[in-house]
């Protein structure tokens, strides 16, 4: 699946070109991966824009960038053997030639392959480093996370619980909010579709919000900023509410709360922690094995051709947990 045009607003079918070509053979120092699962992430929308960001945009005509997991089926690389399962930025395609840069093992005995794209992948590591390194939660503090039923937010909330915090999740819909409390151990959940978020945060965090992990931006960010505790830390991870807007990004109008409460707002990108990925995966895997961290994957069948519509599930709020697309032949 190649990017055919820069989307204006929500991506449309004409923004993609579905092509076929022969599968290449690995050269010296390369290996061939048969892609089995694709990671579907909100960040993809930003990569489609021709704008300065933390990573270069996908060029017109290029295979759409995507994290993926698959099996090595041919190899001329000393570190990757046929039969190995690996994870990397293989793109929205059925097969990928790789030289091994940025590729990590994905042990199917440790966890099912989709988990290596979620809780044990970039989503889980984003939650781990964003919350622990930037949010710095302390036992007894209140942590609020938006997009709480998504791939990152669901892990953030559970880690906060492990740290001994009171955890409040913000999500869309009764089913998601109920699952946060009943299945993932959140102390409370706020349904932004049916509740006044500002009022609900005041109710569930009467002493203020010590850590806010923001995945959505916009009005919800503004609402939570009004309820910060002294010395609060705001982690800016994403702003999915803004990604398809044709208007300028809506900035926080309540940012002076940072001054009043001596709070901080810090952006985070998981790629900055590449030298510590192994640390995060080891700890996340341990918590998962102990039953303290539940992995939630929303796996969609359909192959590469289903990618455009599967991506839109994110922006329609239809996914629960980590959204993964099964690739044909996987």
N, C-alpha and C positions, 0 to 999 in steps of 0.2 A: 504494500500500500504506500504510494508515493504522494507527497504533498503537491497538489496541482495549482493551488491558488491560496493567497493569504485570506483567511476568513474575515468577514466583517460581521461582528456579533457572533452568534452561534454558528459553528461549522455546519456547512451544508454538503449534500452529496457531491456537488460539482467541485468542491475543494480537494477531492481525492481522485487519484488514478490508480486503478487496480491492474497491475501488469503481471506478465509471466515471462520467465526467461530460464535457460538451462541452469541447473545447479552447478556451481564451479567446483573444481578440485583444489584441495589445499596445496599451497606451495611450501617450500622449506620454511619451517618455523610457524606454520599455520595449522589450523584444524577446522573441521566442518561440524557445525552444530545443527541438529534437527530441533527446531524450536517446538516446545510442547505447550507452554503457557506464556501469555503476555500480561504484563502489568499495565493496568489502565489507571492513569493518574491525572488529577486536575492540572498538574504542572505542564502536561502536554499542550494545553491550550496556549500557555505563554510561549512555549517553544515554537509555535506556529507563526508568531508575530515577528516582523522584521524590526526589532527594537533591541536596544542595549539591555542586557540582563546578565545574570550570573553564568550563563552558558550561551553559546552562539545559537541563533535560531536555525531551525531546519530549513535548508535551502529548497527553493522550488525545484521539483523533480527528484529530490532525495527521498529515500525510504524513510518513513516516519520513525523518529526516534522512540524507543520504548525499552524498558527493562524486560527481560525475559529469562526463562529457564528452559533448558533442553538437554539433549544427550549428544555427546561427541560420537559421530559415526564414521569419521575418517580423520587421521591425524598424522602430521609430520612435525609435531611439536614435542619437545622432550618432557614437558610437564603435564600434558593432557593426553590421556589414552582413550582409545575407543571404549565406549561403555561408561565413561565418566559422565556424571550429571553436573552441569555448570550453570552459573547465573551471570548475566552481563547485559550490556546495552546492545542487544542483538537486533532491535528494530522490529517493525510490524511486517514480518516475512516468515516464511516457513522454514527457510534454511539460511544460515549465516556463516561466512568465512571469518575467522578471527585469528589475530596474532597473539591473543592471550592477555593483552593489556586491559585492565579493569575487569577481568573475569575471575570469579571465585567459585570454589566447589559448592555444590548443593547436594548434600548427603540425603538421599531419600529414606535412609534408615533413621535419621535424626528427626525428620518431619516430612509429611507429604510435600511434593514439589510446590504447590501453590503457596504454602506457608513460607517458602524461601523468597517469595515476592512480597509477602506481607509482614507478618510479625518478625520473621528472621531475615527480612530484606530491608530495602530502603525505607519503607514505611515504619517498621519497628525501630530502626536505627534513628530515624528522624525524631520519633517520639522520645526515645531514650536520651539522646544528646540534647534535644531541645528542652525537655523538662528538667533533666538532672543538671546539665551544665549551665543553662541560661536561666531556667525557672528557679533552680536551687530550692526545692520545697523542703520544708521542715515538718516533722511530725506535729500534728495538731493544727496546722495551717489549712486554709481553704483554697482549693485549686478548682478553677472553672475552665472548662474546655469547650470550645465551639466545634461544630462538625464532629460531635462526640461519637456518632455511630459510624464514622468513616474509618478508613484504614489507619490513619495516624491517630485521630482523636480517641478511638477505642482503646488503643494501647497506652496513650498518655494517661487516660483516666485510671486504668488498672495499675500502672506503675505508681501513680500518685497514691492509690490505695495501699499498695505495698509499702510505701514510704510512711504510712500512718497519717495521711491527710484526709480531710473531708473533701469529697469529690462531687462536683456538680457538673453535669453534662448538658449541653444545649444541642438539640437535634430537631428534626422535622417530622412530626407525626407521632401518634399515640403508640404505634407498634414499636418504633425505634426507642422511644423514651422508656417504655416498659422494659424492653430488653436490656437497656443500660443498667437499670436498677436490679432487675430480677436475675439476669444472666451474668453481667459483668461486674456487679458489686458496687456500682456508683451509689452514693448516698442520696442523690436526688437528680431529677432530670427536668429540663424546661423545654416545652414544645413551642418553638418560636412561631409555629403556624397558628397556634390557638391561644397563646399567652402573651401578655405584656412582659417582654424580656426584662426590662429595667425593674419593674415591680417584682418579678419572680426572683431575680438575683438578690434584691434587697431581702426577700423573704428567706431564701435559702443560704444567704451569706450575710447574716445580720451584723457581723463584726467586720465586714469588708472582704474583698477578694485579695488574697496574698499573691497568688500566681494565676495569670490568665493566659491560656494557651490558645492563640487565635488562628483558626483555619479558614475563616469566612470573610472577615473585614466588614465594611459597610455599617449598616445600622446596628448590627449586633455588637460590633466592636465599640461603637459609640455608647451603647447602653451599658456595657460592662465597665467602661472607663469611669462612669459616674459612681461606681461602687468600689473603687480601689481602696485597699487598706494602706496605712503608712508603710512606705518602703516596698510596695508591691513590684513584682516583675511581670512585664507583659512580653510574651514570646510571640513574635510575628512569624508564623510559619507559612501561611497562605491567605488568599482572599478570594475564594471561589465565587462569592457573590458578585465579584467585579469582573471576572475574566471575560465574559461575553458582552459586557456593556459597550455600547457605541459612544458613550459619553466619557469624559475624563474620569479617571478613578476617583471615587469619593473618599476624601481624606477624613480623618476623625475631627469632628468639631469640638469634642470634649477633651482635647489633648492637654489643656491646662490642668487637668486632674493629675497629670504626671508631676507638675510643679507643686501643686498643693500638697500632694501626698508623698513627695520625694521619691517618686516611683521611676522605673526605667522601662523603656520599650526597645527591644532588641530583635533584629531580624536574624533568622538562622537558615542556613543551607547545609544539608547533610554532607555534601561533598567536602566541606571544610574539615570533616572528621575522618577522612579516609584512612589515616594511619591508625585509627582506633576502632575500625569496624569489627575486628575480631573480638575485641573486648565486649562490645555491645552484643554481638551474636551469642557469645558464650553465656552472658548473663541472662539474656532473653530466653535462650534455650533452657537454661537451668530453671528459671521461673515457670516456664511452660511445662517442663517435665514434673515439677512439683505440684502442678495444678493451680498455681497462683496467678497464671497469666493464660487467659483463654484466647485462642486464635480464631478469628472470624473471617472466612473467605466467602465471597459471593462469586461463584464460578459460572460463567456464561459459556454455553456451547455455540459454535458457529464458524470458527476459523477466521482467517485473515479478512475475508469478505464481510464479516460482521463487525469489523472494527469501528467504522464510522458511527453506527447506531449505538454500539456498546459504549463508546466514549460519551455520547450524549446522556447516557443513564446517570452519569455523575452530576450533570447540570440539572437533571430533572429530579435529583434526590432519590433515585430508585435503588441505589446500592445500599447494602447493609454490610459493613465491614470492608475488607479489601476486595476490590473489583478485579477479577482475573478473567481473561478470555482464553478458552481452549483453542489451540491452533490445529487445523486439519492435519492429520498424520501424526499428531502428538501422542 
